[in-house]
Every structure is written in structure tokens, then in C-alpha cells.
Amino acid sequence: MLAGAALLLPAILHAQTVEDRARAAAQASRTKTSDSDTLLKNYVTPGMSGQPVTTVDGTKSFTPTLACQKTANLLEVLIQPNGTGDIGMVRISRDKDMNGSFDSVTTLPVPVSGICANGVISCAPGSWNQCHSFRWDLDADKNLKLTEVDMPQLSACYCVNNSCGANLVFANLASVLKDLGGGMVGALTTADPRIGVAEAKINGPIIDYVGAQTTACTGNPAIGQTTYRANPAAIQGDAFALSSTNPVFQALSQSSAGAGKAQQLRACTITREVTLKQFQADDIIARTSGGYATNVTPPGGYPVGWDPFSGDPFVSDPYTGIDFLMGSPNDNTLYGGGCGFFDFRMTLHVEEPDRIISATLPMFFTDDWGQLRIDGTLVAYGPGAWTGPGYPPGRCETGRTNYFWPNIDLKPWLTKGDHEIWLHVAVGDHGEAFAQVHAEVDTSCTTTEQLVDLCSGYAADPKCHLSEEQVDGVATFRGGVATGLKPLPQTRLFGNASCTLSLTRPFFERDRTYACTTDRAGLPEPDLSRGAYIIDHSTETLLADRTKASDGTVTTSTRAFSLPAQAPVAACEAVCKTRAPKANSAATPAGVVASQQNNPTGFDTFYHVCDAANVCPAGPGEEVVSACGCLDDFPEAVVMMQTVRLGGADMTCTSNRP
């Protein structure tokens, strides 16, 4: 029986049709690569962790070397929701040196009320009020941290606390962990492109990431492979420089295969980038130590002229005023015991000296004697000529509080960096001391405008010519010919409510395509005569051919021909449509989307390919809307796309309506 089976097996395999073998090969490929999880399991994870990878048919295996270092503890995130639905505790453990053990543990300082693709949102517990937006970032020691930003800088945000529904974190624990950890991994890999994530494993409220350092084996995180992302135009010059000195490239370019001409289409853009920066008073000058108060008066707070009849200010100061106060101003708070010295020091950090309009010493008072220095230089004193480090030149107790209004210009001293204001006081019995430094600063917005031209390399290449161009959506070149159309000047708004710029320019973006000629001449023309003969002389049942021998003899032949029978093909691939209820917890700067809707609970729609038994493989919680069959939801898709298009047209205030 065994001998008979051994003889029968080759006959069965030989009896398989081409279609059967193709279906078997396709099924083996789908088994290995059908979805992202399967691909991750069979190739990515073993490839980056140094484990064997098998071929599609499973007959061979090999161990690739894709990483220099590997660790099963790249990142571990533990979360713990609290009674308000917020994630009250997020603990982050990292293996920074990839030696297999954690060497950094960080706990977030704020609760998490919402999760974004690149950050988190923290609000008052259980609500969507007093919210602060944070982006994932890294500090100087490469530890994960949160940087507060405006919410438009975050993406794909949604709410998880009780203001959007009950028990959202535990009900969606796996997706919450993946979204939270995904933002952290994105920050890590952006800061250090060498890091690769091989696998993510969820165990209850913990997600673990297996990581590796890829084959760019270098101690510098700023590897060369990432430089072209910041400056794409540089790749043209670098490629030319390398090719001109590379012997392999030169040998190929001088060969017969590299001689002739071909054309390549290369796309590029010229973009006008406009950046607005908004300044706060602390961004210009700030008290970093000493003193006891900083008072900021916004623009318009200081009247510089008054109506002679009503007494109301009629001209407002256009700059922001800052008062730095130091000393001990309350009456008799200092006791000198005959003649004692008291020192008050205040450090001011100047970051933007060009934005300081004026800086003065409006007043100071002392009971009894006082000296005021800036960076060690004496700028004011009183009531007498007390200029040295010793005791005052007169009787220490003056019996009164002495007021001075020197209004000295301090701006020459306030260069960029730290500056010390020093109030040195001599008190006879009981007394007090006070000094005020006043600054007027310009907190208006600054605008930076530049053209980022990624087409300069192609434009300067004599072998390239402009083939297509669109300027702000208007086609100015088509097929290498100017269309004669020119866009009107565009006016666009930049910034936000407190820092807005209206800019009118001839254009904001040019999208170009250049046709570039590459040398490829010298190749012999291919002989197409045999193919032409076969096509012209063959029929559905007869295959004609003409061959040419080395001696030039031409031989023609014919033979019977028939295509193999084709298996019947279904009219379509059977699919089914399902839906599952979902609360809309997406978040925007205006608040949680559900709060703006009549019904905050909607449905997610899914399409599944039906199995061989024509059964719909609905997922957990899904209900079948349309059973297995040839579904056609194209009209519904068109309506949805048209709705989004018209909504977008309204949001940009255009007349693009049906």
C-alpha cells in the first residue's frame, strides 16, 4: 500500500492544473502576509529580533541581521484609570541603552482626559473644562516628557473620561494602550531614527514594545539617512558628486547600455512658507530670581495723554509694560541696630534685547541710605554721596524715608543674558527699602517668509524642461506648452486670533513636473519582426512562428494551439456589510464632537469578504446590515464624498457650489 501511494503521489501532483498550482501559491502567500498582524508576526518581528524567517512555502529559513542591538524592554507603559474616567496614572519605563533592562522610569505629572496621535489632553477630572494640550517630546536626557502646545498642533484626538461616556478606558483598553504608546513611540523614533519597534504586546493595563537599533550602526542619532528629509534638494547635488567618483557608475554610464536617450518625469514644488511668532513679556525679559513681584500691563494700559475736560486717556501706550519690584517696602520691616546693611538682589534674564523699547529706574526709596547697582556698576544712590562699600558719609539714621525719582536709562546694560540688580541699604534703627525697574517691550508678532524652492536643481539642468505646472491650482503649463492662464494674486490669513496676518502674494505654491533627458543612445533597435509575424499569422486554433538561424536562414512553422479551459468565475467577490455602535469621543479645539451632535452615538461600518461557505465573518459586537452578495454602495460613497467636498468648500469661503 505504501509503495502504491508513493507511485500515485507524483501522478496526482502532475495532474494538478496551472490554476490549481496558482491558487495554492496564492493561498500560501496570503497565509504569510494576509494582514498587518500576520506580516508583523512572520517577517517584521523575527527579522528585527534576530529570529529565523521562513520562505512563503516554508521549505527554507534564514536568520537576517537587521539590527545592531535588541531589547525586549524598549518601552513599557502602565496605565490606571480613576473614578472620573480619566487615566490618573501613566508610568513609562524605558531601556535607553538597549541592554535588556529598564534604566528610566517616568510618571506623567497630569491626568489624561483625552488621547491624540502625538500627545494627550488633560482637563478638570471627569469633564472637558480647563483643558490643556500636551505633545509628546524628549528632554535633554532623552526621556519622554510632555510639552504644552495649542490643540491644533495635535491630531486624531478623542475623549476618554466620564464627560464622554462611562468606563471608556476599560471598555477599549487595547486601543487606548496602542494609541497612547503609539504617540510615545513616534516621539522616540523621530528623535532617534535608529530605533525600530519590532512588536507590541498588551497584558492587561500594560503595553510592552520590543525594540531594536537598525543597521545604521552609529553612536550619533542624527544619522545621514535623515538629512535629506530636512533638505530634499540636496540629494541632487550629492548624487551627482557620488556618481562622478564612483567607478561602477562610470563604467555603466560609458557602456553600450548607458549610451542613448530616455526621458524621466520629475515632480517638485516651490512653496511660500510663512511663520508667525507671538511674543509674551517673559519671552523678552523675565525675572528669574530675587525680587518679590512682576507686574505686566498689556498694550493700552498706560495713558500717555488725557482729555482736558473729562480726564480720560485719549492716547494709549502701544507697548507692554513690565514692572519688576524688589526690596522690603513695608514700613519699618528692617532693623539695623545702629547702622546695619541689607542687600536685595534680583536677576533679570534678557532674551530679546531688540524688543526692549525702554528700560528705566523710575523710583526707589530707602530709610535710611541706599545704593543701586546693575551688574556691579553703581547707577543711583542717596540721600548723600554714598558711593563706596563702607558706611554712609553722614549719620546713619536720617529720621525719615528718602524718595528718589532718578528715571535712569538702564537699556544700555540690558544686553542679551542675565543681569543682576543689587539694592544695598544702610538702616540706622528701623526702616524699609524699595526699588522699581520699569521696561516697555514690543510683544507684537513677527513674520518670517521664505520661498522653499525644490525645483532649482531641475530648472538649472539644461537637460530638463518644464512640462507641467500648477500655480495655486491654476494650470499654467500643460504638455510643455504655456496655457496662457495666470492666477490672480492670493490673499491668505495666517496665525490665530491674537496673532493674525493677512498676506497677499502673486502665488503661494507652484507644483511642477520637469521632463529630463537622460543619455541612453547607442542601443540597437530591438527586432520585433518575429512577434509581428506571430500576431499577423496566428489564429485562435493555429500558432504560426518564424525563426532565424545564425546563418540567416528563415524558417516558418505552424502548430495546433488552444487555451486551457478556464474555471467558471463568480460575477463578483462576495462581501457583506456590518455595523457596530460607537460613541463619538473625537475632540477638537471647540470641545468634544459628541457635545455638538443631537445623537452622540453613531455606528462604524465594516465590509468583510465572505468565506467559502458564503458566511459573513462579522466581528465582535457587529450586526449584519447587508448579507453576503455582490454589494454596490457606490451611490452612497459618491454622496458622502460630495458632502465632504461641499463642506470643505464652505469652510474655505469659496463659491464652489453646485
C-alpha positions in Angstrom: 0.0 0.0 0.0 2.8 2.4 0.9 4.6 1.6 -2.4 1.4 2.2 -4.3 0.8 5.5 -2.6 4.3 6.6 -3.3 3.8 5.9 -7.0 0.4 7.6 -7.1 1.5 10.9 -5.4 3.6 12.2 -8.4 0.8 11.4 -10.7 -1.6 13.4 -8.6 0.8 16.4 -8.4 1.4 16.2 -12.2 -2.4 16.1 -12.7 -2.8 19.5 -11.0 -3.6 22.2 -13.4 -1.8 25.6 -13.6 -4.8 27.2 -12.0 -4.6 24.8 -9.0 -1.0 25.4 -8.5 -1.6 29.2 -8.8 -4.4 29.0 -6.2 -2.2 27.0 -3.9 0.7 29.5 -4.2 -1.7 32.5 -3.6 -3.2 30.8 -0.5 0.3 30.2 0.9 1.2 33.8 0.3 -2.0 35.0 2.0 -1.3 32.8 4.9 2.1 34.6 5.5 1.1 38.1 4.6 -2.7 38.5 4.7 -2.8 41.4 7.1 -0.6 43.7 9.1 -0.6 41.5 12.2 0.3 38.4 10.2 3.1 40.3 8.4 4.4 41.6 11.7 4.4 38.1 13.2 6.0 36.2 10.2 8.6 38.8 9.0 9.0 42.1 10.9 9.3 40.8 14.4 11.6 37.8 13.7 13.6 39.9 11.3 14.4 42.7 13.8 14.8 40.4 16.7 17.3 38.0 15.1 14.9 35.1 14.8 14.6 32.8 11.7 12.4 33.9 8.8 10.9 31.2 6.6 10.1 31.4 2.9 6.4 31.5 1.7 6.3 27.8 1.0 8.0 27.0 4.4 10.8 24.9 2.8 13.7 27.2 3.7 14.6 29.5 6.6 17.3 32.1 7.3 18.2 34.5 10.0 18.6 38.1 8.8 20.8 40.7 10.6 18.7 43.9 10.6 19.6 45.3 14.0 22.8 46.1 15.9 21.2 45.9 19.4 17.9 44.3 20.5 15.9 44.6 23.7 12.6 43.1 24.8 12.2 46.1 27.1 12.4 49.1 24.8 9.3 50.7 26.3 6.6 49.7 28.8 3.5 51.8 29.5 1.3 51.1 32.6 -2.0 53.0 32.9 -4.5 53.2 35.8 -7.9 54.9 35.3 -9.6 56.6 38.2 -13.2 57.1 39.3 -13.7 60.1 36.9 -12.8 58.1 33.9 -9.5 59.9 33.4 -6.3 58.0 33.3 -5.0 59.0 36.7 -1.6 57.3 36.4 0.6 56.7 33.4 4.0 55.1 34.2 6.6 54.9 31.4 9.6 52.6 31.7 12.4 52.6 29.1 15.5 50.7 28.2 17.5 53.6 26.7 20.8 51.8 26.2 19.1 48.6 24.9 20.9 46.3 27.4 17.8 44.4 28.3 16.8 46.2 31.5 14.9 49.3 32.3 17.0 52.3 33.2 14.4 55.1 33.2 11.0 55.3 34.9 8.8 58.4 34.4 5.3 59.1 35.7 3.1 61.7 33.9 2.5 64.8 36.1 -1.0 65.3 34.8 -4.1 63.0 34.4 -5.1 62.1 30.9 -8.6 63.0 29.8 -8.1 62.6 26.0 -5.6 60.8 23.7 -4.1 62.1 20.5 -1.9 60.5 17.9 1.0 62.7 19.1 0.0 63.8 22.6 -2.6 63.9 25.3 -5.2 66.3 26.7 -5.6 66.9 30.4 -8.8 68.5 31.8 -10.6 69.0 35.1 -11.4 65.5 36.3 -14.4 63.9 34.7 -15.1 67.0 32.5 -14.0 68.7 29.3 -13.3 72.0 31.0 -10.0 73.8 31.8 -8.3 71.6 29.2 -4.5 71.7 28.4 -3.0 70.1 25.3 0.4 68.4 25.5 2.6 67.0 22.8 5.0 64.0 23.3 8.6 65.2 23.3 12.0 64.3 24.7 14.1 66.2 27.2 17.9 66.6 27.1 18.4 63.2 28.7 16.2 61.6 26.0 13.4 60.9 28.5 9.8 61.2 27.4 8.1 64.4 28.5 5.0 66.5 27.8 5.3 69.9 26.1 2.2 72.1 26.3 1.1 73.3 22.8 -2.1 74.7 21.2 -4.5 71.9 20.4 -4.3 72.4 16.6 -0.8 71.0 16.8 -2.2 67.7 17.9 -4.0 65.2 15.6 -6.7 62.5 15.9 -7.8 63.4 19.4 -10.6 61.8 21.3 -12.0 61.9 24.8 -11.8 59.0 27.4 -13.2 60.4 30.7 -16.7 60.4 32.0 -17.7 63.6 30.2 -17.9 61.4 27.0 -19.2 58.1 28.4 -18.8 55.7 31.3 -15.9 53.2 31.5 -14.4 54.1 28.1 -10.8 53.2 29.1 -11.5 49.7 30.3 -14.0 49.1 27.5 -11.4 50.0 24.9 -8.3 49.1 26.8 -6.3 47.6 23.9 -6.9 50.5 21.5 -6.3 53.1 24.3 -2.9 51.5 25.1 -2.0 51.3 21.4 -2.9 54.9 20.8 -1.1 56.2 23.9 2.0 54.1 23.3 2.0 54.9 19.6 2.4 58.6 20.3 5.4 57.9 22.6 7.0 55.6 20.0 6.5 58.3 17.4 8.4 60.8 19.5 11.2 58.3 20.2 11.7 57.3 16.6 11.5 60.9 15.4 14.3 61.9 17.8 16.4 58.8 17.1 15.7 57.3 13.6 17.9 54.3 14.5 15.2 52.9 16.8 12.9 50.3 15.3 9.9 48.7 17.0 9.6 45.0 16.3 6.5 44.1 18.4 3.9 45.4 20.8 2.4 43.2 23.4 -0.6 44.0 25.6 -1.0 42.4 29.0 -4.0 43.9 30.9 -3.3 47.6 31.6 0.3 47.3 30.3 1.7 47.6 26.8 5.3 46.4 26.1 7.3 47.3 23.0 10.1 45.1 21.7 12.7 47.3 20.0 16.0 47.2 18.1 18.6 49.5 16.7 18.7 49.2 13.0 21.8 48.6 10.8 22.7 52.3 10.7 25.1 51.3 13.5 26.3 54.7 14.8 26.6 56.4 18.1 25.0 59.6 16.6 21.2 59.7 16.5 21.4 62.2 13.6 22.2 59.6 11.0 22.9 60.6 7.4 19.8 58.9 6.1 17.6 61.6 7.7 19.4 64.7 6.3 17.5 64.6 3.0 14.2 64.8 4.8 15.1 68.3 6.1 16.7 69.3 2.8 15.3 67.3 -0.2 17.0 69.5 -2.8 20.5 68.4 -1.5 20.1 64.9 -2.9 20.5 66.1 -6.4 24.0 67.5 -5.9 25.1 64.7 -3.6 24.0 62.1 -6.1 25.9 63.8 -8.9 29.1 64.1 -6.7 29.0 60.5 -5.7 28.3 59.2 -9.3 31.2 61.3 -10.8 33.7 59.5 -8.5 32.1 56.0 -8.4 33.9 53.6 -10.8 31.0 51.3 -11.1 28.6 54.1 -12.1 31.1 55.4 -14.6 31.6 52.0 -16.1 27.9 51.5 -16.6 27.3 55.0 -17.9 30.0 54.6 -20.6 28.8 51.1 -21.6 26.6 50.5 -24.6 23.6 50.1 -22.4 24.2 53.5 -20.9 24.5 55.4 -24.2 21.1 56.6 -26.0 18.4 58.8 -24.7 15.4 58.4 -22.4 13.1 60.8 -20.6 12.2 60.9 -17.0 9.4 62.9 -15.3 10.4 64.6 -12.1 8.0 66.4 -9.8 8.8 69.2 -7.4 7.3 72.2 -5.6 8.0 75.9 -4.9 6.3 76.8 -1.6 6.0 80.1 0.2 6.4 79.4 3.9 5.0 82.0 6.3 5.7 81.6 10.0 4.3 83.9 12.7 5.8 84.0 16.2 3.9 85.6 19.1 5.8 87.0 21.9 4.9 87.1 25.6 6.5 89.6 28.0 8.6 86.7 29.6 9.9 85.8 26.2 11.7 89.2 26.1 12.7 89.9 29.6 11.9 87.9 32.8 12.7 87.9 36.5 14.5 84.6 37.2 15.4 85.1 40.8 15.2 87.7 43.6 12.6 90.5 43.8 9.2 89.9 45.1 6.8 90.8 42.2 6.4 91.3 38.5 3.5 93.3 37.2 2.7 93.2 33.5 0.5 95.8 31.8 -0.8 94.9 28.4 -0.7 97.4 25.5 -3.0 100.3 26.0 -2.7 100.1 29.8 -0.6 103.2 30.1 -2.3 106.5 29.2 0.2 108.9 27.5 -2.3 111.8 27.1 -5.6 112.9 28.8 -8.7 114.7 27.6 -8.5 118.2 29.3 -12.3 118.1 30.1 -13.1 114.5 31.1 -9.6 113.5 32.2 -9.9 110.2 30.2 -6.9 108.9 28.4 -7.1 109.6 24.6 -3.8 108.0 23.5 -2.8 104.5 24.7 0.7 103.1 25.1 1.2 100.6 22.2 3.7 98.6 24.1 3.6 96.1 27.0 4.8 97.5 30.3 6.6 95.4 32.9 7.5 96.4 36.5 10.0 94.4 38.5 9.7 95.2 42.2 12.4 94.4 44.9 13.2 95.3 48.4 11.2 95.3 51.7 8.7 98.2 51.2 6.5 97.8 54.3 7.2 100.4 57.0 9.9 99.6 59.5 10.4 96.0 58.3 14.2 96.3 58.6 16.1 96.7 61.9 19.6 98.0 61.6 20.6 98.0 65.3 22.5 101.3 65.0 23.7 101.0 61.3 23.1 97.7 59.6 23.5 96.7 56.0 20.8 94.9 54.0 21.2 93.5 50.4 18.4 92.7 47.9 19.4 91.1 44.7 17.2 90.5 41.6 18.3 88.7 38.4 16.7 89.7 35.1 17.2 87.5 32.0 17.0 89.3 28.7 16.3 87.0 25.7 15.2 89.6 23.1 17.1 92.9 23.7 16.0 94.4 20.4 12.3 94.2 21.6 13.0 96.3 24.7 11.8 99.8 23.8 12.9 101.4 27.0 14.1 100.3 30.5 14.3 102.8 33.4 14.7 103.1 37.2 11.5 105.2 37.8 11.9 105.4 41.6 13.4 103.9 44.7 13.2 104.8 48.4 15.2 103.9 51.5 15.1 104.5 55.2 17.8 105.4 55.6 20.6 105.2 52.9 20.7 103.3 49.6 22.8 102.3 46.7 21.6 100.6 43.5 23.9 98.7 41.1 23.4 96.8 37.9 26.0 94.1 37.1 28.2 95.7 39.8 28.1 99.3 38.3 26.7 102.0 40.6 23.8 103.7 38.9 21.9 105.5 41.8 22.5 106.4 45.5 21.1 108.7 48.2 20.4 110.7 50.2 24.0 111.8 50.1 27.1 110.8 48.1 27.4 107.3 49.4 29.3 105.6 46.6 31.8 103.3 48.4 31.4 99.9 50.1 31.8 101.3 53.6 29.4 103.2 55.9 27.5 106.2 54.7 29.3 109.6 54.8 26.8 111.0 57.3 24.8 110.0 60.3 23.2 106.6 59.5 19.8 107.4 61.0 18.2 110.1 58.8 14.9 110.0 60.7 12.8 109.8 57.5 12.1 107.8 54.4 14.0 109.2 51.4 12.3 109.0 48.0 14.2 109.3 44.7 12.9 109.5 41.1 16.1 109.2 39.0 14.4 107.7 35.9 17.8 106.4 34.8 18.0 104.7 31.4 19.0 101.1 32.0 18.7 99.9 28.5 22.4 100.0 27.7 23.1 97.5 30.4 20.3 95.1 29.4 22.1 93.1 26.7 21.2 89.5 26.0 21.8 87.3 29.0 21.4 87.6 32.8 21.8 90.9 34.7 21.8 91.4 38.4 20.1 94.4 40.1 21.5 95.0 43.5 19.9 97.3 46.2 22.3 97.9 49.0 20.7 99.6 52.1 22.1 101.0 55.4 19.5 101.3 58.1 20.1 103.2 61.4 17.2 102.0 63.6 14.1 100.7 61.8 13.5 101.3 58.1 12.4 100.0 54.8 13.7 99.9 51.2 12.2 99.6 47.7 13.3 99.8 44.0 11.3 99.6 40.8 12.6 98.7 37.4 10.2 99.5 34.5 10.5 98.2 31.0 8.5 98.8 27.8 8.6 95.9 25.4 7.2 95.1 22.0 5.2 92.0 22.1 3.8 92.3 18.6 4.0 89.3 16.2 7.0 88.7 13.9 6.6 87.3 10.5 9.1 85.1 8.7 8.6 84.5 5.0 10.7 82.4 2.7 10.4 80.5 -0.6 11.3 76.8 -0.4 12.4 76.0 -4.0 12.8 72.3 -4.5 12.9 72.8 -8.3 16.1 74.8 -8.6 18.2 71.8 -9.4 15.9 70.8 -12.3 15.4 74.3 -13.6 19.2 74.8 -13.8 19.7 71.5 -15.6 19.9 72.1 -19.4 18.6 68.6 -20.0 15.4 69.3 -18.2 12.4 71.4 -19.4 9.2 72.4 -17.7 6.4 70.0 -18.7 3.5 70.7 -16.3 2.9 73.5 -13.7 0.0 74.4 -11.5 0.2 77.7 -9.6 -2.3 77.7 -6.6 -4.4 75.2 -8.5 -4.3 77.1 -11.9 -2.7 75.1 -14.8 -0.1 77.4 -16.4 1.8 74.7 -18.3 0.4 71.6 -19.9 2.4 69.2 -22.1 5.4 71.6 -22.1 3.2 74.5 -23.5 2.1 77.5 -21.6 -1.7 77.6 -21.3 -1.9 81.4 -21.1 -3.6 81.2 -17.8 -2.2 83.2 -14.9 -3.6 83.1 -11.3 -4.8 86.2 -9.6 -2.9 87.4 -6.5 -4.0 85.3 -3.5 -4.8 86.7 0.0 -4.4 84.3 2.9 -4.8 84.6 6.6 -2.1 83.2 8.9 -1.9 82.8 12.7 -4.6 82.8 15.3 -7.0 85.3 16.9 -4.3 87.1 18.9 -1.6 87.0 16.2 -3.1 87.3 12.7 -1.5 88.2 9.4 -3.3 88.9 6.1 -0.8 88.3 3.3 -1.3 89.0 -0.4 1.2 87.5 -2.8 1.4 86.5 -6.5 1.4 82.9 -5.6 1.8 80.6 -2.6 2.6 77.2 -4.2 3.8 76.0 -7.6 3.6 72.3 -8.4 5.9 71.5 -11.3 6.8 68.5 -13.4 10.1 68.6 -15.4 10.8 66.3 -18.3 14.5 65.4 -18.1 16.5 63.7 -20.8 19.0 61.0 -19.8 21.7 59.7 -22.1 20.7 56.2 -23.4 21.6 56.3 -27.2 23.6 53.7 -29.0 21.4 50.7 -28.2 20.5 48.5 -31.2 16.9 48.7 -32.1 15.0 45.5 -30.9 13.9 43.1 -33.7 10.2 43.0 -33.5 9.6 41.2 -36.8 9.1 37.7 -35.2 6.5 39.0 -32.8 4.7 40.8 -35.7 4.7 37.6 -37.8 3.2 35.6 -34.9 0.5 38.1 -34.3 -0.4 38.6 -38.0 -0.4 34.8 -39.0 -1.8 33.1 -35.9 -5.5 32.2 -35.3 -7.4 31.0 -32.2 -6.5 27.4 -33.1 -3.3 27.8 -35.0 0.1 29.2 -33.8 2.4 30.5 -36.5 6.1 31.2 -35.9 9.1 32.4 -37.9 12.7 31.8 -36.6 16.0 33.0 -37.9 19.1 30.8 -37.7 22.6 32.0 -37.1 23.4 31.7 -40.9 20.5 33.9 -41.8 18.1 31.1 -42.8 14.5 31.9 -42.0 12.2 29.0 -41.1 8.4 29.3 -40.7 6.2 26.8 -38.9 2.6 26.2 -37.7 1.2 24.0 -35.0 -2.2 23.5 -33.3 -2.9 25.8 -30.4 -5.6 26.0 -27.8 -6.0 27.9 -24.5 -6.6 25.7 -21.4 -10.2 25.6 -20.2 -10.9 28.3 -17.7 -12.8 27.5 -14.5 -16.0 29.4 -14.0 -15.5 32.8 -12.3 -18.1 34.2 -10.0 -19.8 37.5 -11.0 -18.1 39.2 -8.1 -16.3 38.6 -4.8 -19.0 38.1 -2.2 -18.8 40.7 0.6 -21.1 41.6 3.4 -21.7 44.9 5.2 -21.9 45.2 9.0 -22.0 47.9 11.6 -21.1 48.3 15.3 -22.3 51.1 17.6 -19.7 53.6 18.7 -19.8 56.7 20.9 -18.3 59.7 19.1 -15.4 60.7 21.5 -13.4 62.7 19.0 -12.1 66.0 20.4 -11.4 69.4 18.7 -10.4 72.9 19.9 -14.1 73.6 20.2 -14.7 70.7 22.5 -15.8 67.1 22.3 -17.6 66.4 19.0 -20.4 64.4 20.7 -21.5 67.5 22.6 -22.3 69.3 19.3 -24.5 66.4 18.0 -28.1 65.5 18.5 -27.2 61.9 19.0 -23.6 61.3 20.3 -23.7 57.6 19.5 -23.2 56.5 15.9 -22.0 53.4 14.0 -18.8 52.2 12.5 -19.4 50.5 9.2 -17.3 47.4 8.1 -17.1 45.4 4.9 -15.9 41.7 5.1 -15.1 39.2 2.4 -17.3 36.2 2.9 -15.8 32.8 3.4 -16.1 29.8 1.1 -19.5 28.8 2.7 -20.8 32.3 1.9 -21.0 33.2 5.6 -20.3 36.7 6.8 -17.4 36.8 9.3 -18.8 39.6 11.4 -16.6 40.8 14.2 -17.4 41.1 17.9 -20.4 43.5 18.5 -21.2 43.8 14.8 -24.6 43.3 13.3 -25.1 42.3 9.6 -26.6 45.1 7.6 -26.3 43.5 4.1 -25.8 39.8 3.7 -23.2 38.2 1.5 -23.5 39.1 -2.1 -22.5 41.5 -4.9 -22.9 44.7 -3.0 -22.8 48.1 -4.7 -22.6 51.0 -2.4 -21.1 53.4 -5.0 -24.0 55.9 -4.9 -23.7 56.1 -1.1 -19.9 56.7 -1.4 -20.5 59.4 -4.0 -22.9 61.2 -1.8 -20.5 61.0 1.2 -17.6 62.3 -0.9 -19.7 65.1 -2.3 -20.9 66.1 1.2 -17.3 66.4 2.4 -16.2 68.3 -0.7 -19.0 70.9 -0.4 -18.5 71.2 3.3 -14.8 71.9 2.7 -15.7 74.5 0.1 -17.9 76.3 2.6 -15.2 76.2 5.3 -12.7 77.9 2.9 -15.3 80.6 1.9 -15.3 79.9 -1.8 -18.1 80.0 -4.3 -17.6 76.3 -5.3 -21.2 75.2 -5.0 -23.4 73.2 -7.4 
